[in-house]
Amino acid sequence: MDVRVLAATNKNLQQEIAERNFREDLYHRLSVILIQVPPLNDRREDIGDLVQKFLDDIARDYGNKPKTVTPEALAYLKSLDWRGNIRELRNVVERLVIMSDDTITESDAKMYSGK
């Protein structure tokens, strides 16, 4: 049987090992290939592309035409703190799709972003 494991964390595992909160042997079993993904707050330039992808994906899932987002709404979304990273952004975009008209405005983003 071939088993593959993909694991992700927002913790510093080296620090967790030093503090004896994570087993070093388990770390070495899992750390065959390490991928460092910077938080969304450190790559705000990606937010526009991600919002568009989510708008397209959500429209496809719901069987609708993708909604558009105004530049002001996008600028507002880029200004927010995204502690939940891409998952949080995707949830906000889906909420905006559900709650907004065909064009998502800055006032929609302010009202429904949950921020």
C-alpha positions, 0 to 999 in steps of 0.5 A, spaced: 500 500 500 502 506 498 500 512 503 502 519 502 501 524 507 500 532 506 501 536 513 500 543 514 501 548 520 502 555 521 507 553 527 514 554 527 515 546 528 523 547 530 520 552 536 515 547 538 520 541 538 525 545 542 519 547 547 517 539 547 510 540 544 512 536 537 516 530 537 522 531 533 522 524 530 515 525 527 518 532 524 523 528 520 518 523 518 514 529 515 519 533 513 521 530 506 519 536 502 518 542 505 514 548 502 514 555 505 508 559 503 508 566 506 502 569 509 497 572 505 498 579 508 505 578 506 503 578 498 497 582 498 498 583 490 495 576 489 489 578 492 486 580 486 488 574 482 485 570 488 478 574 488 477 573 480 479 565 481 474 564 487 469 568 483 469 564 477 470 557 481 463 560 485 460 561 479 461 555 476 459 551 482 452 555 483 451 555 475 451 562 474 455 568 471 461 570 475 460 577 478 464 583 477 468 587 483 469 594 483 476 597 483 474 600 490 472 593 493 478 590 491 482 595 494 478 595 500 479 587 500 487 588 499 487 593 505 484 588 510 488 583 515 487 576 513 489 572 519 485 566 516 489 566 509 486 564 503 481 560 506 478 566 509 479 570 503 475 565 499 469 565 504 469 572 504 468 572 496 463 567 497 459 571 502 460 577 497 457 573 491 451 570 495 449 577 498 451 582 493 448 584 486 452 582 479 457 587 481 460 587 488 462 594 491 466 597 496 460 598 500 458 590 499 465 589 501 465 593 507 458 590 509 459 583 508 467 582 509 466 580 517 471 585 518 
